[in-house]
Amino acid sequence: MRLLLLLLALAPLAPAAPSLDRALEKRIDDFATRWWKSRPETLFGSWDAAVREALLREATGIGHIPEGSLAAVRDLLWKRVRKLGPKGKGAGGKNTIETPYGEMWAYVQGGGKGKGLVVGLHGGGEGAGSADEPRGTWQLKGCMGIYPQGLVLTGDNWNTVHGEKHILTLIEIAKAQYDIDPDRVYVMGFSMGGTGSWHMAGRFPDLLAGAAPCAGVVMASPKSAVPTKEEVLTVQYGIVPNVRNLAMYYFIGLEDRNCPPGTYLFVQDMLADLRKEDPGGYGGIRFTTYPGLAHAMPPGEPGHLLEWMGEQRRDAFPRKIVWEYALQPHPLPKAHDKTGRLVQRWFYWIRHDRPSDRMEIKAERDGNSFSVRALGVDREGLWLMLNPTMIDVAQEVVVTVDGEEFYRGRPAPDFATVVESLDSKLDTTMVFDRKIALWK
């Protein structure tokens, strides 16, 4: 025992993270106050372009930050997010936000720092659907629940411009106002709520730990409500390939007439083909068909689903990512839409400032080696995003693009990258402090 104590006493201590000097702390805090005050209150709003550009110039002027200081810088910025970031209003378990479409609201249950988040989406259709429906169904131990009410009720409400922005804004509010755990965010729903959950899983898998798109459909051509896979020509691109690293659990009744099983069966074949082409990918997806079942929960559900889903955590920095992009996924904007579809510029650890329709990017990482395939993609504006959890900062990073070595070096951490990445998702895990431009 004495020898063990002596060895422990003589063992070198792990180097402490460098502290920020007071002047830099004050400068960051002042900047953060102005940044978050200028940021739109919800994702329905837009930045003043001139104000954002001026703030980014200022962030760039702050320049490099000490190696190992990412957490300290993030925490300083996050302190101001908690005070000035997006928040809902209301009482009595309801959270309301003002939008160009009018007031949108959601039930909120069990919020608290460090909890996970379940976004439960209601079913319905034309003129029908209530947030009361999912509240008693989609609950996970240790998670708060948010159950939004659709505003313009259609058969695919959650896939619309306003439905998507409503969900994303509520996730941001859960992070900024309630300080939930960003690695435990789940989207779940039945019927129209299942359709919306598949949409969110495919569009924003990097936000989620899991998805339960039960008894819904996937947007498809010539139509989505078909009973057999043979009637499907194609499903909405920019959805299915993106769920490579996401945990999913869902089901469909083969006698379902409300949400016929054709598109889900078509997607089942797509996923089987993707697994063959990409061993190790799409392994966290559990899909079950039930012969004889109509539009109803199968026996034992959603109990089995919830037990399994509660064990899932997000892989924030997967070894391989696949990003297929749809600039305007269906349903297309309607005449009553007062805002456009959100442009998604960040996907896990890849960023593209000007993503194009049908763009496909595949990227892999192995230690400090990165491989990016972006054939046919305009690479101007394409970035590789990095942080110390992904690489050994003492060693060179080597990047190949489309099979040719493009970069070799040690990118330095900088303040502007931390700001932009934290702003992109209000995500305290998926924050980056250095980046590499993948164009010349």
C-alpha positions in Angstrom: 0.0 0.0 0.0 2.8 2.4 0.9 4.5 1.6 -2.4 1.3 2.3 -4.3 0.9 5.7 -2.6 4.6 6.6 -3.3 4.1 5.7 -7.0 1.0 7.8 -7.2 2.8 10.7 -5.5 5.6 10.5 -8.0 3.3 10.1 -11.1 3.3 13.2 -13.3 0.0 15.1 -13.1 -2.0 15.6 -16.3 -1.4 19.1 -17.7 -4.1 21.5 -16.7 -6.1 23.2 -19.5 -4.7 26.7 -20.1 -6.7 29.5 -18.4 -7.8 32.5 -20.4 -6.4 35.8 -19.2 -8.9 38.3 -17.8 -8.6 40.7 -20.7 -9.5 38.0 -23.2 -12.4 36.7 -21.0 -13.8 40.2 -20.8 -13.5 40.6 -24.6 -15.2 37.3 -25.2 -18.0 38.0 -22.8 -18.7 41.4 -24.3 -18.7 39.9 -27.8 -21.0 37.1 -26.7 -23.5 39.6 -25.3 -23.7 41.5 -28.6 -23.7 38.3 -30.7 -26.6 36.7 -28.9 -28.6 39.9 -28.7 -28.3 40.3 -32.5 -29.2 36.6 -33.3 -32.8 36.1 -34.5 -35.1 35.0 -31.6 -36.3 32.0 -33.6 -35.3 30.1 -36.8 -38.3 31.8 -38.5 -36.2 35.1 -38.4 -33.1 36.1 -40.3 -29.9 37.9 -39.3 -29.3 41.4 -40.3 -26.5 40.5 -42.8 -24.4 43.7 -42.2 -24.5 43.2 -38.4 -23.5 39.5 -38.7 -20.7 40.3 -41.1 -19.3 43.0 -38.7 -19.5 40.6 -35.8 -17.7 37.9 -37.7 -15.0 40.3 -38.6 -14.6 41.2 -35.0 -14.5 37.5 -34.0 -11.8 36.9 -36.7 -9.9 39.8 -35.2 -9.8 38.1 -31.8 -7.8 35.4 -33.7 -6.3 32.3 -32.3 -7.1 30.9 -28.8 -4.8 28.9 -26.6 -4.5 25.2 -27.5 -6.8 23.3 -25.0 -9.0 26.3 -24.2 -12.0 25.2 -26.3 -14.1 24.3 -23.3 -13.4 27.5 -21.5 -14.3 29.6 -24.5 -17.4 27.6 -25.2 -18.5 28.0 -21.6 -18.1 31.8 -21.7 -20.2 31.9 -24.8 -22.8 29.5 -23.5 -23.3 31.6 -20.3 -24.6 34.3 -22.6 -26.7 31.8 -24.6 -28.4 30.8 -21.4 -29.3 34.4 -20.7 -29.9 35.8 -24.1 -30.6 32.8 -26.4 -34.0 31.7 -27.7 -36.7 31.2 -25.1 -40.4 30.4 -25.2 -43.1 32.2 -23.3 -46.0 31.0 -21.4 -47.0 29.2 -18.3 -49.0 26.2 -17.2 -46.9 23.7 -19.2 -47.2 25.6 -22.5 -44.4 27.2 -24.5 -45.3 29.7 -27.1 -43.2 31.4 -29.8 -44.1 34.2 -32.2 -43.7 33.5 -35.8 -44.7 35.0 -39.2 -47.5 32.5 -39.2 -48.8 33.6 -35.9 -48.3 32.2 -32.4 -47.0 28.6 -32.3 -47.1 26.6 -29.1 -46.1 23.3 -27.5 -46.7 21.4 -24.3 -43.6 21.2 -22.1 -43.2 18.6 -19.4 -40.4 17.9 -17.0 -37.7 20.3 -18.1 -34.4 20.5 -16.3 -30.7 21.0 -16.7 -28.9 17.9 -18.0 -32.0 16.0 -19.0 -32.6 14.5 -22.4 -35.3 15.7 -24.7 -38.2 13.9 -26.4 -40.0 15.8 -29.2 -43.3 14.0 -29.7 -45.2 14.8 -32.9 -48.9 14.4 -33.1 -50.8 12.6 -35.9 -53.7 13.9 -37.9 -54.3 15.2 -41.4 -56.2 17.9 -43.2 -57.6 20.1 -40.4 -57.0 17.5 -37.7 -54.3 16.8 -35.1 -53.8 17.7 -31.5 -50.7 18.0 -29.2 -52.7 16.2 -26.5 -52.3 12.9 -28.4 -48.5 12.3 -28.1 -48.1 13.6 -24.5 -49.1 10.3 -22.9 -47.3 8.2 -25.4 -43.8 9.5 -26.1 -42.0 9.8 -22.7 -38.6 8.7 -21.7 -37.2 8.5 -18.2 -34.8 11.3 -17.5 -36.1 13.4 -20.4 -38.2 16.4 -20.7 -40.9 16.3 -23.3 -42.0 18.9 -25.9 -45.2 18.2 -27.8 -45.9 20.9 -30.5 -49.2 21.8 -31.9 -49.2 21.9 -35.7 -50.3 25.3 -37.0 -51.4 24.7 -40.6 -52.8 21.2 -40.3 -52.2 19.2 -43.5 -51.4 15.6 -44.2 -47.7 16.2 -43.8 -47.6 19.2 -41.4 -44.2 18.4 -39.8 -42.4 18.1 -43.2 -43.5 21.6 -44.3 -41.4 24.8 -44.1 -43.3 25.9 -40.9 -43.4 22.5 -39.3 -39.7 21.9 -39.7 -38.8 25.3 -38.4 -41.2 24.9 -35.5 -39.5 21.7 -34.4 -35.9 23.0 -34.8 -36.8 26.2 -32.9 -38.2 24.1 -30.0 -35.0 22.1 -29.9 -33.0 25.3 -29.7 -35.2 26.6 -26.9 -34.8 23.3 -25.0 -31.0 23.8 -25.2 -30.8 27.5 -24.4 -33.7 27.8 -21.9 -33.7 24.4 -20.2 -30.0 23.4 -20.8 -30.9 19.9 -21.9 -28.3 17.3 -22.9 -27.7 17.7 -26.6 -26.5 14.1 -26.9 -30.0 12.8 -25.9 -32.5 14.4 -28.2 -35.1 12.1 -29.7 -38.0 12.7 -32.2 -40.9 10.4 -32.1 -44.4 10.2 -33.6 -47.2 8.0 -35.0 -49.0 8.4 -38.3 -48.4 12.0 -39.5 -46.0 12.3 -36.5 -44.2 9.3 -37.9 -43.9 10.9 -41.3 -42.5 14.0 -39.6 -40.1 12.0 -37.5 -38.6 10.3 -40.7 -38.3 13.7 -42.3 -36.4 15.1 -39.3 -34.2 11.9 -39.0 -33.1 12.2 -42.6 -32.7 16.0 -42.7 -31.1 16.5 -39.3 -29.6 13.2 -38.0 -26.7 15.1 -36.4 -29.1 16.8 -34.0 -30.5 13.5 -32.8 -29.7 10.5 -30.6 -32.7 8.5 -32.0 -35.9 8.6 -34.0 -39.1 6.7 -33.9 -41.0 7.4 -37.1 -43.9 4.9 -36.5 -46.7 4.1 -38.9 -46.0 7.0 -41.3 -44.9 7.5 -44.9 -41.8 8.9 -46.6 -42.4 11.5 -49.3 -42.4 9.7 -52.6 -43.2 9.7 -56.3 -45.7 9.3 -57.8 -47.4 9.5 -54.4 -46.6 8.6 -50.8 -49.8 6.7 -49.8 -49.4 3.4 -51.6 -49.8 -0.1 -50.2 -46.9 -1.8 -52.1 -43.3 -0.9 -52.7 -43.7 -1.7 -56.4 -45.9 1.4 -56.7 -43.0 3.6 -55.6 -40.8 5.0 -58.3 -38.5 7.0 -55.9 -38.6 8.5 -52.5 -37.5 12.0 -51.6 -33.7 12.3 -52.0 -31.7 13.9 -49.2 -33.3 11.8 -46.5 -32.5 8.0 -46.4 -28.7 7.9 -46.9 -28.2 10.5 -44.2 -29.3 8.2 -41.3 -26.1 6.1 -41.5 -25.2 6.8 -37.9 -28.6 7.3 -36.3 -30.5 4.9 -34.0 -34.1 4.3 -35.3 -36.9 2.1 -34.2 -40.2 2.0 -36.1 -42.9 -0.2 -37.5 -45.8 -0.4 -39.9 -48.9 -2.5 -40.2 -49.2 -4.3 -43.5 -53.0 -3.6 -43.5 -52.6 0.1 -42.6 -54.9 2.1 -44.8 -54.3 5.5 -43.2 -50.5 5.4 -43.9 -50.1 2.5 -46.3 -46.8 0.6 -46.0 -45.5 1.0 -49.6 -42.9 3.7 -48.9 -41.6 2.1 -45.7 -41.1 -1.2 -47.6 -39.3 0.6 -50.4 -37.0 2.3 -47.9 -36.4 -1.1 -46.2 -34.9 -2.3 -49.5 -32.9 0.9 -49.9 -31.4 0.5 -46.4 -30.5 -3.2 -47.1 -28.6 -2.0 -50.3 -26.9 0.7 -48.3 -25.7 -1.8 -45.7 -24.2 -4.0 -48.4 -22.4 -1.1 -50.0 -21.3 0.3 -46.6 -20.5 -2.3 -44.0 -20.7 -0.9 -40.6 -23.3 1.7 -41.6 -27.1 1.8 -41.0 -26.7 -0.8 -38.2 -28.7 1.0 -35.6 -32.1 0.8 -37.4 -34.8 -1.5 -36.2 -37.8 -1.7 -38.5 -40.6 -4.3 -38.1 -43.6 -5.1 -40.3 -46.8 -6.5 -38.8 -49.1 -8.7 -41.0 -52.7 -8.1 -40.3 -52.1 -4.9 -38.4 -54.0 -1.8 -39.4 -53.3 1.8 -38.3 -52.5 0.9 -34.6 -49.8 0.2 -32.2 -48.5 -3.4 -32.3 -48.7 -5.5 -29.1 -46.1 -4.4 -26.6 -45.5 -1.0 -28.2 -44.5 1.6 -27.6 -43.1 0.0 -24.4 -40.3 -2.0 -26.2 -39.5 1.0 -28.3 -39.1 3.3 -25.4 -37.0 0.9 -23.4 -34.6 0.5 -26.3 -34.6 4.2 -27.2 -33.7 5.3 -23.7 -30.4 3.5 -24.1 -29.4 5.3 -27.2 -26.9 8.2 -27.3 -25.8 10.4 -30.2 -22.5 9.7 -32.0 -21.6 13.4 -32.4 -18.4 12.7 -34.4 -19.0 9.5 -36.4 -16.1 7.8 -38.2 -17.9 8.1 -41.4 -20.7 10.4 -42.6 -22.9 10.5 -45.7 -24.6 13.8 -46.6 -27.0 13.9 -49.5 -28.7 17.2 -49.7 -32.2 18.4 -50.9 -32.4 22.1 -51.2 -36.2 22.1 -51.4 -37.6 18.8 -50.1 -41.3 18.0 -50.5 -43.7 19.3 -49.7 -42.6 22.5 -51.5 -43.5 25.9 -50.0 -47.1 26.9 -50.4 -48.6 30.3 -51.2 -49.2 30.9 -47.5 -45.6 30.3 -46.5 -44.0 33.5 -45.2 -40.5 32.1 -44.9 -38.3 29.8 -47.0 -36.9 26.4 -46.3 -34.0 26.4 -43.9 -30.6 26.1 -45.7 -28.6 23.4 -43.9 -24.9 24.3 -44.0 -23.6 22.0 -41.2 -23.7 18.3 -41.1 -21.7 16.6 -38.3 -18.1 17.7 -38.9 -18.6 18.8 -42.5 -19.7 22.3 -43.5 -20.7 23.8 -46.8 -21.5 27.5 -47.0 -23.4 27.1 -50.3 -24.9 23.6 -50.4 -26.4 22.7 -53.7 -29.4 20.5 -54.6 -28.6 16.8 -54.9 -25.1 17.4 -53.5 -23.5 14.2 -52.0 -20.5 14.2 -49.8 -19.0 11.2 -48.1 -16.3 11.6 -45.5 -14.3 9.3 -43.2 -11.8 9.9 -40.4 -9.2 7.6 -38.9 -7.1 9.3 -36.2 -5.6 12.4 -37.9 -6.3 11.1 -41.4 -9.4 12.3 -43.2 -10.8 11.3 -46.6 -13.5 13.4 -48.3 -15.3 12.4 -51.5 -17.2 15.3 -53.1 -17.2 14.3 -56.8 -19.3 16.7 -58.9 -19.7 19.1 -55.9 -18.7 22.8 -56.1 -16.1 22.7 -53.3 -15.8 26.4 -52.8 -17.3 27.0 -49.3 -16.6 23.3 -48.2 -14.9 22.9 -44.9 -13.6 20.2 -42.6 -14.4 21.0 -39.0 -12.2 19.8 -36.2 -11.8 19.8 -32.4 -9.4 18.1 -29.9 -11.8 15.2 -29.3 -11.4 14.2 -32.9 -7.6 14.5 -33.5 -4.2 14.5 -31.7 -3.5 18.2 -31.8 0.3 17.5 -31.5 0.4 15.7 -34.8 -0.2 16.7 -38.4 -3.7 16.3 -39.9 -3.7 14.8 -43.4 -6.7 15.3 -45.7 -7.3 13.6 -49.0 -10.1 14.9 -51.3 -11.4 12.7 -54.1 -8.4 10.4 -53.7 -5.6 13.1 -53.8 -3.8 14.5 -50.8 -5.1 18.1 -50.3 -3.8 19.2 -46.9 -1.1 18.3 -44.5 -0.5 20.4 -41.4 -1.6 21.4 -37.9 -4.6 23.8 -38.1 -4.6 26.3 -35.2 -7.7 26.8 -33.0 -9.4 30.2 -33.5 -12.2 32.1 -31.8 -14.4 32.7 -34.9 -14.7 29.0 -35.6 -16.0 28.4 -32.0 -18.6 31.1 -32.4 -19.9 30.0 -35.7 -20.1 26.3 -34.7 -21.9 27.0 -31.4 -24.3 29.3 -33.2 -25.0 26.8 -35.9 -26.9 24.3 -33.6 -26.7 25.8 -30.1 -24.9 22.5 -29.3 -22.3 22.4 -26.5 -21.0 19.0 -27.7 -20.7 19.6 -31.4 -18.4 22.6 -31.1 -15.3 23.1 -33.3 -12.3 25.3 -32.8 -10.4 24.8 -36.1 -11.3 24.2 -39.7 -9.6 23.4 -43.0 -10.9 24.8 -46.3 -11.3 22.1 -48.9 -10.9 24.3 -52.0 -8.1 26.4 -53.5 
